[in-house]
Every structure is written in C-alpha cells, then in structure tokens.
C-alpha cells in the first residue's frame, strides 16, 4: 500500500510541473491559466495528503515493532 502512495505522490508532482507550464503570470486567473492554477492547488493538496499518509504508516510501523 505504501508504494501506491509514492506513485500517487509522484503523479501529483508531475501534475504540478505540467500545469506550471500553462500559467500566464500576467493573467493568472483567466482562461487556460486559471485551470492550471486550480490544478496546481489541487495537486498540492494531494501531495500533502499522501505525505501525511506516508508519515502515518512510518509511525504505525514503529509502534508495531515494539
């Protein structure tokens, strides 16, 4: 299950990089740039959630060994 979280985390980072290429700094919330900005925020949320899940699995493994 841990590897699934790593895979999703990598996909989220790839999505951030891809959508960063669509951003137009002068018109950040218009047209295709708006979709890119919203997608970056969503991918950041996914990356944070997957990081929390990975940390929770490490804590779980640590307490199961004792």
PyMOL CGO cylinders between C-alpha atoms (Angstrom):
from pymol import cmd
from pymol.cgo import CYLINDER

trace = [
    CYLINDER, 0.00, 0.00, 0.00, 2.93, 2.27, 0.72, 0.3, 1, 1, 1, 1, 1, 1,
    CYLINDER, 2.93, 2.27, 0.72, 4.07, 2.07, -2.89, 0.3, 1, 1, 1, 1, 1, 1,
    CYLINDER, 4.07, 2.07, -2.89, 0.66, 3.23, -4.10, 0.3, 1, 1, 1, 1, 1, 1,
    CYLINDER, 0.66, 3.23, -4.10, 1.06, 6.38, -2.00, 0.3, 1, 1, 1, 1, 1, 1,
    CYLINDER, 1.06, 6.38, -2.00, 4.50, 7.00, -3.51, 0.3, 1, 1, 1, 1, 1, 1,
    CYLINDER, 4.50, 7.00, -3.51, 3.08, 6.54, -7.01, 0.3, 1, 1, 1, 1, 1, 1,
    CYLINDER, 3.08, 6.54, -7.01, 0.22, 8.98, -6.34, 0.3, 1, 1, 1, 1, 1, 1,
    CYLINDER, 0.22, 8.98, -6.34, 2.71, 11.46, -4.86, 0.3, 1, 1, 1, 1, 1, 1,
    CYLINDER, 2.71, 11.46, -4.86, 4.87, 11.25, -7.99, 0.3, 1, 1, 1, 1, 1, 1,
    CYLINDER, 4.87, 11.25, -7.99, 1.80, 11.77, -10.19, 0.3, 1, 1, 1, 1, 1, 1,
    CYLINDER, 1.80, 11.77, -10.19, 0.82, 14.83, -8.15, 0.3, 1, 1, 1, 1, 1, 1,
    CYLINDER, 0.82, 14.83, -8.15, 4.28, 16.34, -8.53, 0.3, 1, 1, 1, 1, 1, 1,
    CYLINDER, 4.28, 16.34, -8.53, 4.22, 15.63, -12.27, 0.3, 1, 1, 1, 1, 1, 1,
    CYLINDER, 4.22, 15.63, -12.27, 0.82, 17.31, -12.48, 0.3, 1, 1, 1, 1, 1, 1,
    CYLINDER, 0.82, 17.31, -12.48, 2.19, 20.39, -10.71, 0.3, 1, 1, 1, 1, 1, 1,
    CYLINDER, 2.19, 20.39, -10.71, 5.08, 20.63, -13.15, 0.3, 1, 1, 1, 1, 1, 1,
    CYLINDER, 5.08, 20.63, -13.15, 2.82, 20.11, -16.18, 0.3, 1, 1, 1, 1, 1, 1,
    CYLINDER, 2.82, 20.11, -16.18, 0.28, 22.71, -15.06, 0.3, 1, 1, 1, 1, 1, 1,
    CYLINDER, 0.28, 22.71, -15.06, 3.00, 25.20, -14.19, 0.3, 1, 1, 1, 1, 1, 1,
    CYLINDER, 3.00, 25.20, -14.19, 3.82, 25.36, -17.89, 0.3, 1, 1, 1, 1, 1, 1,
    CYLINDER, 3.82, 25.36, -17.89, 0.27, 26.53, -18.61, 0.3, 1, 1, 1, 1, 1, 1,
    CYLINDER, 0.27, 26.53, -18.61, 0.44, 29.51, -16.26, 0.3, 1, 1, 1, 1, 1, 1,
    CYLINDER, 0.44, 29.51, -16.26, 0.48, 33.04, -17.61, 0.3, 1, 1, 1, 1, 1, 1,
    CYLINDER, 0.48, 33.04, -17.61, 1.75, 35.29, -14.83, 0.3, 1, 1, 1, 1, 1, 1,
    CYLINDER, 1.75, 35.29, -14.83, 0.12, 38.41, -16.26, 0.3, 1, 1, 1, 1, 1, 1,
    CYLINDER, 0.12, 38.41, -16.26, -3.35, 36.81, -16.49, 0.3, 1, 1, 1, 1, 1, 1,
    CYLINDER, -3.35, 36.81, -16.49, -3.25, 34.24, -13.73, 0.3, 1, 1, 1, 1, 1, 1,
    CYLINDER, -3.25, 34.24, -13.73, -6.99, 33.79, -13.29, 0.3, 1, 1, 1, 1, 1, 1,
    CYLINDER, -6.99, 33.79, -13.29, -8.15, 33.94, -16.89, 0.3, 1, 1, 1, 1, 1, 1,
    CYLINDER, -8.15, 33.94, -16.89, -8.59, 31.22, -19.47, 0.3, 1, 1, 1, 1, 1, 1,
    CYLINDER, -8.59, 31.22, -19.47, -6.27, 28.23, -19.53, 0.3, 1, 1, 1, 1, 1, 1,
    CYLINDER, -6.27, 28.23, -19.53, -4.08, 29.78, -16.85, 0.3, 1, 1, 1, 1, 1, 1,
    CYLINDER, -4.08, 29.78, -16.85, -6.98, 29.61, -14.39, 0.3, 1, 1, 1, 1, 1, 1,
    CYLINDER, -6.98, 29.61, -14.39, -7.36, 25.87, -15.00, 0.3, 1, 1, 1, 1, 1, 1,
    CYLINDER, -7.36, 25.87, -15.00, -3.62, 25.44, -14.45, 0.3, 1, 1, 1, 1, 1, 1,
    CYLINDER, -3.62, 25.44, -14.45, -3.68, 27.40, -11.19, 0.3, 1, 1, 1, 1, 1, 1,
    CYLINDER, -3.68, 27.40, -11.19, -6.63, 25.43, -9.82, 0.3, 1, 1, 1, 1, 1, 1,
    CYLINDER, -6.63, 25.43, -9.82, -5.00, 22.16, -10.85, 0.3, 1, 1, 1, 1, 1, 1,
    CYLINDER, -5.00, 22.16, -10.85, -1.76, 23.12, -9.11, 0.3, 1, 1, 1, 1, 1, 1,
    CYLINDER, -1.76, 23.12, -9.11, -3.63, 23.84, -5.88, 0.3, 1, 1, 1, 1, 1, 1,
    CYLINDER, -3.63, 23.84, -5.88, -5.48, 20.51, -6.13, 0.3, 1, 1, 1, 1, 1, 1,
    CYLINDER, -5.48, 20.51, -6.13, -2.24, 18.61, -6.81, 0.3, 1, 1, 1, 1, 1, 1,
    CYLINDER, -2.24, 18.61, -6.81, -0.58, 20.32, -3.83, 0.3, 1, 1, 1, 1, 1, 1,
    CYLINDER, -0.58, 20.32, -3.83, -3.45, 19.11, -1.64, 0.3, 1, 1, 1, 1, 1, 1,
    CYLINDER, -3.45, 19.11, -1.64, -2.97, 15.56, -2.92, 0.3, 1, 1, 1, 1, 1, 1,
    CYLINDER, -2.97, 15.56, -2.92, 0.79, 15.75, -2.32, 0.3, 1, 1, 1, 1, 1, 1,
    CYLINDER, 0.79, 15.75, -2.32, 0.26, 16.95, 1.25, 0.3, 1, 1, 1, 1, 1, 1,
    CYLINDER, 0.26, 16.95, 1.25, -2.30, 14.22, 1.95, 0.3, 1, 1, 1, 1, 1, 1,
    CYLINDER, -2.30, 14.22, 1.95, -0.03, 11.50, 0.57, 0.3, 1, 1, 1, 1, 1, 1,
    CYLINDER, -0.03, 11.50, 0.57, 2.87, 12.81, 2.65, 0.3, 1, 1, 1, 1, 1, 1,
    CYLINDER, 2.87, 12.81, 2.65, 0.70, 12.66, 5.77, 0.3, 1, 1, 1, 1, 1, 1,
    CYLINDER, 0.70, 12.66, 5.77, -0.30, 9.09, 4.92, 0.3, 1, 1, 1, 1, 1, 1,
    CYLINDER, -0.30, 9.09, 4.92, 3.34, 8.06, 4.45, 0.3, 1, 1, 1, 1, 1, 1,
    CYLINDER, 3.34, 8.06, 4.45, 4.29, 9.57, 7.81, 0.3, 1, 1, 1, 1, 1, 1,
    CYLINDER, 4.29, 9.57, 7.81, 1.37, 7.82, 9.49, 0.3, 1, 1, 1, 1, 1, 1,
    CYLINDER, 1.37, 7.82, 9.49, 2.49, 4.47, 8.06, 0.3, 1, 1, 1, 1, 1, 1,
    CYLINDER, 2.49, 4.47, 8.06, 6.02, 5.06, 9.37, 0.3, 1, 1, 1, 1, 1, 1,
    CYLINDER, 6.02, 5.06, 9.37, 4.63, 5.83, 12.83, 0.3, 1, 1, 1, 1, 1, 1,
    CYLINDER, 4.63, 5.83, 12.83, 2.41, 2.73, 12.66, 0.3, 1, 1, 1, 1, 1, 1,
    CYLINDER, 2.41, 2.73, 12.66, 5.38, 0.54, 11.72, 0.3, 1, 1, 1, 1, 1, 1,
    CYLINDER, 5.38, 0.54, 11.72, 7.45, 2.00, 14.53, 0.3, 1, 1, 1, 1, 1, 1,
    CYLINDER, 7.45, 2.00, 14.53, 4.83, 1.22, 17.19, 0.3, 1, 1, 1, 1, 1, 1,
    CYLINDER, 4.83, 1.22, 17.19, 4.08, -2.26, 15.84, 0.3, 1, 1, 1, 1, 1, 1,
    CYLINDER, 4.08, -2.26, 15.84, 7.73, -3.28, 16.26, 0.3, 1, 1, 1, 1, 1, 1,
    CYLINDER, 7.73, -3.28, 16.26, 7.64, -2.53, 19.99, 0.3, 1, 1, 1, 1, 1, 1,
]
cmd.load_cgo(trace, "trace")
